[in-house]
Amino acid sequence: MKIYRPEIDGLRAISVIAVILYHAEFTVAGHTLLPGGYIGVDVFFVISGFLISQILLTEIEATGRIDFLKFYVRRARRILPALFAVIFATMPFAYYFLLPLELTDYANSVGSSLLFGSNIYFYFTAAQYGEPNTLLKPFLHTWSLSVEEQFYIAFPVLLLIVRRYLKSRFLPCVLVAAALSFVFCFVTVRHDPQQAFYSPLTRAWELLAGTLLAHYELRRGRPRPQPLLAAAGLILVLGSLILFKKGTVHPGLLTVIPVFGTCLVLAFASRENAIGRLLASRPAVLTGLVSYSLYLWHYPIFAFFRLTSLNFSNGDKFLAIAATVLVSVVSFVVIEKPLRHTRRSRALWITLGSSVATIAAAVLSAIHMAGFPNRLDEVYSPVAQANEARLESTFLSLNDNIQAGKPIIFIIGDSHARNWSIALKNYIDTDRYQIVAVSYLNCMVEIKNDIVKAPSRASIYDKYCIPFEKYINDKSLLSRTKAIFLTSLRPFEYTVNPFRFELISWMKSHSDDARVFVFGNYFQLDELHSCLGLMFQRKSDASICMREASYPPANQPLEQLPFFPSDLAFTYVDIVKLHCDYDKEKCLTSSKGVPFIIDWNHMTAEFLTTLIGDILDKRTADLRSDGLLDFLVPPHASQAERTASSEPSAGPASSASPSN
């Protein structure tokens, strides 16, 4: 007979509180509270492996078989009602607040969670757990439920096979499976951290650690309570929550610490010692009983709070947690507990079946309709959207028909290179210069033996990395390069692609003494908000994005920034200063109905084209003194002026120093 152990609910309480605090990201004196709170999920895995294995091992020991129908009915009663409630509750918020692509992603994540595969979906959509953009995905947290559900599907079958055909070799089989899973995890996390994080194969050893403990207790009986070992286990768990950081390699070797600590608590904590009594205290037990509802509700509530709050402050986080607790308790009392224990099975299955059909229909509709893009028409007209999409699609064709012998202007950069290249091409005299526009977006750039290697991080980026590597290594192009334009996100601060200035120096060394121009960014939002999202949610034009923009600061001291290349002669083009001198009231926010940004940082091609033209018209003298008019010409210049302005300087190109 199964004996209720309240200290397990207390351990669940620690786990769910840790996860909630981690996702809330409270900041105290500039530091994030509980940076290792993600370990709470690993504690859940061990507990689940322990409890499920107890149930199955006890049954198979007593009867020699597993009642699969009964087992999966219990799992369905436990998991589905509360999950469906969260899905139905979030649907109207998703429709009202999420952009079309976000709504499509939401629908896919809901659908994959119904199929017990959201961990696989998030892996293949490159959702990097813990990054700011994933905090806005309402169902990202269901990845862990899918891992557990995959365990529930596979483990009983494997257990029965081992029992029937390998008989007494259950323990060696589990040990081998756990060891293989751990080795796979250890190897995978080095070259594909995302796979290691989401894969059931790299997480199986954590669940199987609970299985090993359950097997031991079934064979030998529960170990005698050991106060010191129980305390040591709790210290290992709590220490991991506090000391693990965002950059800690996880899951990996260090993950053994909280997993082992959880096993110690499960094995040796009881009401006979202080740790067991602490975990079995009424507040801890009540929190543990509601832990599933707390876990289900907290992430979507946090996501929608973040989406609708311009500043998700500590006060907002407290409010979001309070809302989570309230909704979770109601969900537990009204939905989870009654439906889990109801004897009205027919009504339950009709309800669950109709829920599945309704959710599936909604998911398929959202996917088929591409997130209902007509919802944007009020703030971003279809004509403007189509025009912007047409412009952006031209990037990959900019290098067609490169002419031999013509002076080259190289435009390079990360994802910003696309729209900058499209816009700049309008103001370069293509009769005199040939543009070569390349992006190293998600390319692993390395310079070795005077050759640039740039393999892509994933095949979807081959369209950028292959031409980048081709053109950047073409010495005939480099030898006639007159100018190099760098267009990068926060060029002196962005920690990704730190090779950019080394790359430019290498290109310049192979060029015709090319001038280097580094273009600054226009106004940007924080990473948690998109301009189009703000416009859509508040039914506003892009002026709201300008008002809420937090970057760049006026007169930023470039030389003090971490990636400032003090050994490279270049000219810094501060486009905000040139355009409107950081006076937001005077700065453009859209062009032909296209907002200046759609996401949080990338300028749109249509807007950039207008912005550069405006600067060229109004700040001609400044641009001439900086040497930029050796390569660009104002949009309203006569053909004679364009030709004259495009002539390279008679003397050697000067190495302009950085300027604000």
HELIX and SHEET records of a PDB file:
HELIX    1   1 PRO A    6  ALA A   24  1                                  19    
HELIX    2   2 ILE A   39  THR A   63  1                                  25    
HELIX    3   3 PHE A   68  PHE A   97  1                                  30    
HELIX    4   4 PRO A  100  LEU A  114  1                                  15    
HELIX    5   5 SER A  118  PHE A  124  1                                   7    
HELIX    6   6 PRO A  132  LEU A  136  5                                   5    
HELIX    7   7 THR A  142  TYR A  165  1                                  24    
HELIX    8   8 LYS A  167  ARG A  169  5                                   3    
HELIX    9   9 PHE A  170  HIS A  191  1                                  22    
HELIX   10  10 PRO A  193  TYR A  198  1                                   6    
HELIX   11  11 PRO A  200  ARG A  220  1                                  21    
HELIX   12  12 PRO A  227  LEU A  243  1                                  17    
HELIX   13  13 LEU A  253  THR A  255  5                                   3    
HELIX   14  14 VAL A  256  PHE A  268  1                                  13    
HELIX   15  15 ALA A  274  LEU A  279  1                                   6    
HELIX   16  16 ARG A  282  LEU A  289  1                                   8    
HELIX   17  17 SER A  291  THR A  308  1                                  18    
HELIX   18  18 ASN A  314  SER A  331  1                                  18    
HELIX   19  19 PHE A  332  GLU A  336  3                                   5    
HELIX   20  20 LYS A  337  HIS A  341  1                                   5    
HELIX   21  21 SER A  345  HIS A  368  1                                  24    
HELIX   22  22 PRO A  373  LEU A  376  5                                   4    
HELIX   23  23 PRO A  382  GLU A  392  1                                  11    
HELIX   24  24 PHE A  395  SER A  397  5                                   3    
HELIX   25  25 ALA A  417  LEU A  424  1                                   8    
HELIX   26  26 LYS A  425  TYR A  427  5                                   3    
HELIX   27  27 SER A  459  TYR A  461  5                                   3    
HELIX   28  28 ASP A  462  ILE A  472  1                                  11    
HELIX   29  29 LYS A  475  SER A  479  1                                   5    
HELIX   30  30 ARG A  500  SER A  509  1                                  10    
HELIX   31  31 CYS A  531  ARG A  538  1                                   8    
HELIX   32  32 SER A  543  GLU A  548  1                                   6    
HELIX   33  33 LEU A  558  GLN A  560  5                                   3    
HELIX   34  34 ILE A  575  CYS A  580  1                                   6    
HELIX   35  35 LYS A  584  LYS A  586  5                                   3    
HELIX   36  36 ALA A  605  LYS A  618  1                                  14    
HELIX   37  37 THR A  620  SER A  625  1                                   6    
HELIX   38  38 LEU A  628  ASP A  630  5                                   3    
HELIX   39  39 GLN A  639  SER A  646  1                                   8    
SHEET    1   A 2 THR A  27  VAL A  28  0                                        
SHEET    2   A 2 HIS A  31  THR A  32 -1                                        
SHEET    1   B 5 GLN A 434  SER A 439  0                                        
SHEET    2   B 5 ILE A 408  GLY A 413  1                                        
SHEET    3   B 5 THR A 481  THR A 487  1                                        
SHEET    4   B 5 ARG A 515  PHE A 519  1                                        
SHEET    5   B 5 THR A 571  VAL A 573  1                                        
SHEET    1   C 2 GLU A 446  LYS A 448  0                                        
SHEET    2   C 2 ILE A 451  LYS A 453 -1                                        
SHEET    1   D 2 SER A 590  SER A 591  0                                        
SHEET    2   D 2 VAL A 594  PRO A 595 -1                                        
END                                                                             
